[in-house]
Amino acid sequence: MMPVVLVHGGAGTVPEYRQAPNLAATRAAAESAWLLLQSGRSALDVVEHAVKMMEDNPLFNAGVGSHLNEVGEIEQDAMIMDGSMLNSGGVTCVKNIANPIHLARLVMNKTGHVLLSESGAHKFAHAMGIPTVPTAQLITEYRKNLWEKRRGQANPAVPDEGSKGTVGAVAIDRNGNVASATSTGGQNYKMIGRVGDVPCIGSGGYADNELGAVSSTGDGEAIMKVVLARLMLFHMEQGKEPFEAADLALQHLVRRTGGTAGLIAVTPKGEWTAHCVSEHMVWAGATQGQRYYGLKRGDKYVQEVDE
Ligand code: GLY
């Protein structure tokens, strides 16, 4: 089995001045994840690592740099899924946690549940010895300015245009196990308690060794309405190739919801795709001897490397 890892840093419209840094950070996460995968670590470890790296980077809307809700607080969502047994863990509306993806993995590993929310997730984090961080440590000037801008608008509940900056990763390891991980701060000025697609199994991500692993990004409510990640895998179950399956799922989302989104996916055979219907989706990937990346819809740059 040829291992593959892909990561994304969100779908939407990335402002020009953020394009180069976002792409560089996404490629760095893919490269670091690849080194782990190549050393024999599991797909699950690799996707958690990639997403954690992006949560730690203030450029992305996850971990530090998350969007603020209507009262200026952070509420983060994350989900991880292991394709070998269909095990999954998620958290929603967590506030003072630096790496929600790690907490999601603990939900998967240490509880009999799939998703923990807000106070229950915080109580569980405390029991697992995960330290809380002051909210101020997770809030960036960039997100604060976007929030201030929305606060002055007549109908601030309408979602922002522009990049959502959600992060995600998918991988297949040398044993043929696939995994998916996704993390987000959600939308700017969202209502308190709003749950997006990311922690909802089948919407923000899915992983099944028989079909593949997918991570979604884009308009959360639109993604949830069509259960986007599982919809793509449904098309693969019907015999479609990964790109066509992603395209069918994304076109359905556009036609039925008017929203926008992007997907990254790997298959049990080591095929992969990165596809979006938004103007941009920053993504990067790696297989033995090759690196891939893209930013604008339809981009696919390939770089040969000696290793
Ligand atoms: N797709 C991220 C969100 O809408 O929450």
Residues whose N, C-alpha, C, O or C-beta is under 5 A from the ligand:
A	BS01	LIG	T166 T184 G186 Q187 G196 D197 T217 G218 D219 G220 E221
